[in-house]
Amino acid sequence: MWGCEMGANEHGVVIGNEAVWTVEADLDDYDEPALLGMDLVRLGLERGGTAREALDVVTTLLETYGQGRACAENDPSFTYHNSFLIADPTPQAFVLETAGRHWVAEHITKGTRNISNGLTIRTKFDLHSAGLHEYAQERKLWNGKGALDWAATFSEGGAAALTGASPHSRQSRGCALLQPQSVRGEVFERNHNNNKPWITAERMMDILKDHKGGICMHGPGFETTASMVSELHTTDSSNNSQSKTRHWMTGRSLPCQSPFLEQSIHASSDAN
């Protein structure tokens, strides 16, 4: 595989990728080359110095070259589209969700946010692809009345697919585990006893080991590929934030049984 499902660069930009199933996947032309979500992660990290720059790289490539096609070496018919978490130390963070060559992005300014294998953005998005609303009407996916509900419009199976399915139970479970630190809408809810943030690298590692709702996919069928936790620090006056940013990765499946090992991310002179 040329790309990656998650990663970081020397600027402290981090990107994670999830497969999503949309009505646009049925329109994929398997005779035409296109980009995988993993390709887009790598390209965003190679070319983006900030989260917004990485988002712009990914969306420009998406609109230009498309995505999907065969997404598994042993099953050419297996295809999907992609969603992304993109963040940097400034701090900036976005959820980017895609369907075909169209996309929407939510700018995360407070609280917590997580994604799984389904579309999660509804009517409140901050950025979107050109012509999105017109396209949804042309495809007869939306009647043009009221606000466009992205997830209900473009999810495979429509609005009915947004409840009960395993991707959304995983997303809901993750959201529940993140709730304690979202009190009063603060990014870091302080523990009144020791004034430490609720969200820590150790806490995130524990969440990734959770089996309820399938966050740690462990057993028959699909399994978690690998896990990564990053701690991003706000840029200070000395512009030395990258030295304080930390990353931990398992490099293996089953986070419930794997150690998270700290990794250093540096610029490379060889991008091949």
C-alpha positions as CSV (number, residue, x, y, z in Angstrom):
1,M,0.0,0.0,0.0
2,W,1.4,3.4,-1.0
3,G,-0.7,5.5,1.4
4,C,-1.6,5.1,5.1
5,E,-4.8,5.0,7.2
6,M,-3.3,7.4,9.8
7,G,-0.2,9.5,10.3
8,A,1.5,12.7,11.3
9,N,4.0,15.0,9.7
10,E,6.9,17.3,10.9
11,H,4.5,20.2,11.4
12,G,2.3,18.3,13.9
13,V,-0.5,17.8,11.4
14,V,-2.3,14.5,12.1
15,I,-4.8,12.7,9.9
16,G,-6.9,9.6,10.5
17,N,-9.1,7.9,7.9
18,E,-12.3,5.8,8.0
19,A,-14.1,4.0,5.2
20,V,-17.7,5.1,4.7
21,W,-20.4,3.7,2.5
22,T,-22.3,6.2,0.3
23,V,-24.8,6.2,-2.6
24,E,-22.0,7.6,-4.8
25,A,-20.0,4.4,-4.6
26,D,-22.4,2.8,-7.0
27,L,-21.3,5.3,-9.7
28,D,-17.6,4.3,-9.5
29,D,-16.1,3.6,-12.9
30,Y,-13.7,0.8,-12.3
31,D,-12.0,1.4,-15.7
32,E,-10.8,4.8,-14.6
33,P,-8.0,5.3,-12.0
34,A,-8.8,7.0,-8.8
35,L,-7.3,7.7,-5.4
36,L,-7.8,5.6,-2.3
37,G,-8.5,7.2,1.1
38,M,-5.0,6.1,2.2
39,D,-3.4,7.9,-0.8
40,L,-5.2,11.0,0.3
41,V,-4.0,10.7,3.9
42,R,-0.4,10.5,2.7
43,L,-0.7,13.3,0.2
44,G,-2.3,15.5,2.8
45,L,0.5,14.9,5.3
46,E,3.2,15.4,2.7
47,R,1.8,18.7,1.4
48,G,0.0,20.2,4.3
49,G,1.7,22.4,6.9
50,T,-1.5,23.0,8.8
51,A,-4.8,21.2,9.2
52,R,-6.5,23.6,6.8
53,E,-3.8,23.2,4.2
54,A,-4.1,19.4,4.5
55,L,-7.8,19.6,4.1
56,D,-7.4,21.7,1.0
57,V,-4.9,19.3,-0.5
58,V,-7.3,16.3,0.1
59,T,-10.4,18.0,-1.3
60,T,-8.6,19.4,-4.4
61,L,-7.2,16.0,-5.2
62,L,-10.6,14.4,-4.6
63,E,-12.4,16.8,-6.9
64,T,-9.8,16.4,-9.6
65,Y,-9.2,12.6,-9.6
66,G,-12.0,11.1,-7.7
67,Q,-11.8,8.2,-5.2
68,G,-12.8,4.6,-4.6
69,R,-12.6,1.8,-7.2
70,A,-11.1,-1.5,-6.0
71,C,-10.2,-1.1,-2.3
72,A,-9.0,-4.6,-1.5
73,E,-6.3,-6.7,-3.3
74,N,-8.2,-9.9,-2.8
75,D,-11.7,-8.6,-3.7
76,P,-11.8,-6.0,-6.5
77,S,-15.5,-5.5,-6.0
78,F,-14.9,-4.2,-2.4
79,T,-15.1,-0.4,-2.6
80,Y,-15.9,2.5,-0.2
81,H,-15.5,6.3,0.1
82,N,-13.8,8.1,3.0
83,S,-14.0,10.3,6.1
84,F,-11.1,12.0,7.8
85,L,-10.1,13.6,11.1
86,I,-7.6,16.3,10.5
87,A,-5.9,18.3,13.3
88,D,-2.8,20.4,14.1
89,P,-1.2,22.1,17.2
90,T,-2.4,25.6,16.4
91,P,-5.1,24.3,17.4
92,Q,-7.3,23.5,14.4
93,A,-9.4,20.5,13.8
94,F,-11.8,19.3,11.1
95,V,-14.0,16.4,10.3
96,L,-14.0,15.9,6.5
97,E,-16.6,13.5,5.0
98,T,-16.8,12.6,1.3
99,A,-19.1,11.0,-1.2
100,G,-17.7,10.6,-4.7
101,R,-16.1,13.9,-5.6
102,H,-18.3,15.8,-3.2
103,W,-17.5,16.6,0.4
104,V,-18.4,18.6,3.5
105,A,-16.2,19.6,6.4
106,E,-17.0,20.6,10.0
107,H,-14.6,22.9,11.8
108,I,-14.3,21.7,15.4
109,T,-13.8,24.6,17.7
110,K,-14.8,23.1,21.1
111,G,-15.8,19.9,22.7
112,T,-14.9,16.5,21.3
113,R,-15.6,14.7,18.0
114,N,-15.2,11.2,16.7
115,I,-16.0,9.2,13.5
116,S,-16.5,5.6,12.5
117,N,-17.6,3.9,9.3
118,G,-20.6,6.1,8.5
119,L,-21.3,9.7,7.6
120,T,-21.9,11.8,10.7
121,I,-22.2,15.4,9.6
122,R,-25.9,16.4,9.3
123,T,-27.0,20.0,8.4
124,K,-24.3,22.0,10.1
125,F,-21.1,22.1,8.0
126,D,-18.7,24.9,7.5
127,L,-17.2,24.0,4.1
128,H,-18.4,22.0,1.2
129,S,-17.6,21.2,-2.4
130,A,-18.7,23.5,-5.2
131,G,-22.1,22.6,-6.6
132,L,-23.0,20.2,-3.8
133,H,-26.6,21.4,-3.4
134,E,-27.3,21.4,-7.1
135,Y,-25.7,18.0,-7.5
136,A,-27.9,16.5,-4.8
137,Q,-31.0,17.9,-6.5
138,E,-29.9,16.6,-10.0
139,R,-29.4,13.1,-8.5
140,K,-32.9,13.4,-6.9
141,L,-31.3,12.8,-3.5
142,W,-32.7,16.0,-2.1
143,N,-35.7,18.1,-2.9
144,G,-34.1,21.4,-2.2
145,K,-36.3,22.3,0.7
146,G,-34.8,23.2,4.0
147,A,-31.1,22.6,4.9
148,L,-29.3,19.8,3.2
149,D,-28.8,16.9,5.6
150,W,-25.5,15.5,4.3
151,A,-25.5,12.2,6.1
152,A,-29.2,11.4,5.4
153,T,-28.8,12.4,1.8
154,F,-25.5,10.6,0.9
155,S,-25.4,7.6,3.2
156,E,-25.9,4.3,1.5
157,G,-29.5,3.4,2.5
158,G,-30.4,7.0,3.2
159,A,-31.6,8.3,6.6
160,A,-32.7,4.8,7.7
161,A,-29.1,3.7,7.7
162,L,-28.2,6.2,10.4
163,T,-29.6,4.2,13.3
164,G,-28.8,0.7,14.5
165,A,-26.0,-0.2,12.2
166,S,-22.6,-1.2,13.7
167,P,-20.7,1.8,12.3
168,H,-23.0,4.1,14.2
169,S,-23.0,2.0,17.4
170,R,-19.2,2.3,17.3
171,Q,-19.5,6.0,16.8
172,S,-22.0,6.3,19.5
173,R,-19.9,4.3,21.9
174,G,-16.9,6.5,21.3
175,C,-19.0,9.6,21.7
176,A,-20.2,8.3,25.1
177,L,-16.7,7.6,26.3
178,L,-15.6,11.1,25.3
179,Q,-18.6,12.8,27.0
180,P,-17.1,13.5,30.5
181,Q,-14.6,16.0,29.2
182,S,-17.2,17.9,27.0
183,V,-19.0,19.4,30.0
184,R,-19.8,23.1,29.3
185,G,-18.5,22.7,25.8
186,E,-14.8,22.9,26.9
187,V,-12.1,21.1,24.9
188,F,-10.5,20.0,28.2
189,E,-12.8,19.7,31.2
190,R,-10.5,20.0,34.3
191,N,-10.6,17.6,37.2
192,H,-11.2,19.8,40.2
193,N,-9.1,17.6,42.5
194,N,-5.8,17.8,40.6
195,N,-6.5,20.4,37.8
196,K,-5.4,17.9,35.1
197,P,-7.3,17.6,31.8
198,W,-9.7,14.7,31.5
199,I,-8.5,13.9,28.0
200,T,-5.0,12.5,28.2
201,A,-3.0,10.2,25.9
202,E,-3.6,7.3,28.4
203,R,-7.4,7.9,28.4
204,M,-7.5,7.8,24.6
205,M,-5.5,4.5,24.6
206,D,-8.0,3.1,27.0
207,I,-10.9,4.1,24.7
208,L,-9.2,2.4,21.7
209,K,-9.1,-0.8,23.7
210,D,-12.8,-0.8,24.4
211,H,-14.8,-3.7,23.0
212,K,-18.3,-2.5,23.5
213,G,-19.7,-1.2,20.2
214,G,-16.6,-2.7,18.4
215,I,-14.1,0.1,18.8
216,C,-11.4,-2.5,19.2
217,M,-12.5,-4.9,16.4
218,H,-11.3,-8.2,17.8
219,G,-12.5,-11.5,16.6
220,P,-13.8,-13.0,13.3
221,G,-14.1,-10.9,10.2
222,F,-12.5,-7.5,10.2
223,E,-9.9,-6.5,12.8
224,T,-8.4,-3.2,13.9
225,T,-5.4,-2.6,11.7
226,A,-3.3,-0.4,14.0
227,S,-3.8,2.4,16.5
228,M,-2.4,5.8,17.0
229,V,-2.7,8.5,19.7
230,S,-1.3,12.0,19.3
231,E,-0.9,14.8,21.9
232,L,-0.8,18.2,20.1
233,H,0.4,21.3,21.9
234,T,-0.5,24.8,21.0
235,T,2.2,26.7,19.1
236,D,4.1,29.0,21.6
237,S,6.0,32.2,21.0
238,S,9.2,30.3,20.3
239,N,7.5,28.4,17.5
240,N,8.7,25.2,19.1
241,S,5.4,23.3,19.4
242,Q,6.6,20.4,17.3
243,S,9.2,19.4,19.9
244,K,6.4,19.1,22.4
245,T,4.0,17.2,20.2
246,R,4.0,13.5,21.0
247,H,2.7,10.4,19.1
248,W,2.2,6.8,20.2
249,M,1.5,3.9,17.8
250,T,0.9,0.2,18.1
251,G,2.1,-0.8,14.7
252,R,0.0,-3.9,15.0
253,S,-3.6,-5.1,15.4
254,L,-5.7,-5.5,18.5
255,P,-5.0,-2.4,20.6
256,C,-6.4,-4.2,23.7
257,Q,-3.3,-6.5,23.6
258,S,-0.7,-4.1,22.1
259,P,1.7,-1.6,23.7
260,F,1.5,2.0,22.4
261,L,5.1,3.0,21.6
262,E,6.1,6.6,21.4
263,Q,7.4,7.6,17.9
264,S,9.3,10.7,16.7
265,I,8.2,12.3,13.5
266,H,10.8,14.4,11.6
267,A,11.1,15.8,8.1
268,S,12.6,13.6,5.5
269,S,14.7,14.6,2.5
270,D,13.3,11.5,0.6
271,A,9.6,11.7,-0.2
272,N,9.6,8.7,-2.5
